[in-house]
Amino acid sequence: MTHGRKIDAAATFAILGSITCWTVGPVFIKYLSSYIDFWTQNFLRYCAACLFWLPFLFFSIKTKKLDKRVWKKAFLLALANMGVQSFWAASLYYMYPGFSSLLAKSSLIWIIVLSLILFAQERVLLKSKRFWAGMLLSIAGVIGVLVNKEGFTSGDSLIGIVLCLIYSFLWAAYTITVKLAFRDIDVRSGFSVISIYTVIGLGILVFIFGQPSQSLQMQPRPWFCVVISGVFSIAISHVLYYFSIKRIGAMIPSLALLVSPFTVFTVSYLVFGETMSVLQWLFGVVLLLGCALSIWSQDHIVGQAAS
């Protein structure tokens, strides 16, 4: 992970930090599913994330360092973020974290597809054999992971899979939109404003669809999980990830995050006893290799075209 010829220590730390934060996130969500519905969980976790960055936002306003454009730009992003968080949390009420995290990597396919649609300079990829090989491997990997899942056609599995695939598309759209909207805006300021809007939206949703009164019956341990997962898996993880992208570009952080399904599965195996078949893992590796090849082709070929 280099910046010029030297290792960029700050970017390296940010990438490792984001992997760690996103590893424990789905495990916490699954654990909390025994105590509260996903609407309530989303709202409470985002409250913790919002409160974490709120002092920084106040400081930015007081010192007049806050870019006023952020209030307008963050609004639509917050709507997309509400969808991302809702579908991701809901999918984990039907599936285990390791499988969900592996399937969620299909978002990289959507990120590249949307990039081809939105950015003319990226369409040079359509002439790349490596790119098409990566895309075909990724799609084959997704199909293989799905059809080899035990109970694939059962009601709960299908609901969880559909929710996770919708999340994957929304996450791709959200990721690209954030990069465009906050290209010249401090990511901490941007995400702090997004979190305020998101909390308001999730607060409305939880009182319409959720049962927030469930949280009053929780013991200290679940509350601790709510706060820790909100701070680390939402507030810190997003900022670390986009900080690393600003420092060294998108390719290395995106490639590094491909290891997260393995770290999530390891923790999920220890906590919940989650298992996956050998065929699922083989197709999972195919999926991740395909994503890695597509990302590498995107960075390499588009970079050559721009130079």
HELIX and SHEET records of a PDB file:
HELIX    1   1 ALA A    9  LEU A   32  1                                  24    
HELIX    2   2 PHE A   38  LYS A   62  1                                  25    
HELIX    3   3 VAL A   70  SER A   91  1                                  22    
HELIX    4   4 PRO A   97  ALA A  104  1                                   8    
HELIX    5   5 SER A  107  LEU A  118  1                                  12    
HELIX    6   6 ALA A  120  LYS A  127  5                                   8    
HELIX    7   7 LYS A  129  VAL A  147  1                                  19    
HELIX    8   8 GLY A  155  ALA A  181  1                                  27    
HELIX    9   9 VAL A  187  PHE A  209  1                                  23    
HELIX   10  10 PRO A  212  GLN A  217  5                                   6    
HELIX   11  11 PRO A  220  ILE A  228  1                                   9    
HELIX   12  12 SER A  229  ILE A  236  3                                   8    
HELIX   13  13 SER A  237  ILE A  248  1                                  12    
HELIX   14  14 MET A  251  ALA A  256  1                                   6    
HELIX   15  15 LEU A  257  VAL A  259  5                                   3    
HELIX   16  16 SER A  260  PHE A  272  1                                  13    
HELIX   17  17 VAL A  278  ALA A  306  1                                  29    
SHEET    1   A 2 THR A   2  HIS A   3  0                                        
SHEET    2   A 2 LYS A   6  ILE A   7 -1                                        
END                                                                             
